[in-house]
Amino acid sequence: MSAPQAPDPDEAVLVVFNPAAGGRRAIRFRNAIRQRLDDAPVTVHWVETEHSGHGEALVRQWRSAVNRVIAIGGDGTVHEVVNGLFDLEGFNLDPGPVSVAVGVVHTGTGGDFR
């Protein structure tokens, strides 16, 4: 039996979902969004944040396996997702020609990114 291979980043997307966003109203959209993504011709890795700062840690954990990240939450979730792509000194974790597309499904109350 061979070792599992890392997914091809061109075919993988990380979804960081914050169930607490918008006073927990994000939960209303969870199933519909998840179903649409599950029907997409890419590998979807769905993770949910559990506390402040968790989104950043999740992105750092998955960064080498994906080249697309979707933040579903409020402004804080977007902030954490983007910060997870950089090291603590503000440098890209993967210098070079690698790029990451970041998508946002805004379910928060603030709306700085609308």
C-alpha positions, 0 to 999 in steps of 0.5 A, a space after each residue: 500500500 502506497 502512502 497517501 499523496 498530497 492533493 494537487 493544489 490546482 484542484 484543492 480549495 480550503 474553506 474556512 467557515 466561522 459558525 459564530 459570524 454574524 451572531 451565528 447567522 452564518 450557520 443558516 447558510 452552511 448547508 447550502 454553501 457546502 452542497 454547492 462546493 461539494 458539487 464543484 470539480 475540485 477537492 474541498 477541505 472544509 474546516 470550522 473555526 472554534 475560537 479567535 485565531 483559529 482561522 489563521 492556524 487552520 490556513 497555516 496548517 493547510 497552506 501547502 495543500 491548496 492554492 485557493 482559500 474561501 473565508 466564510 464569516 465576517 471581517 475577523 475571519 477574512 483577517 485571520 485567513 489572510 494573516 495565515 498566508 504570511 509568517 509572523 514577520 509579514 512575509 509570504 510563507 511560500 515565496 516565489 511564483 506560488 499564489 493563493 486566490 482568496 474568496 470571501 462569502 461575507 456572513 458577518 455584521 460589519 462588512 468592511 470588505 463589502 
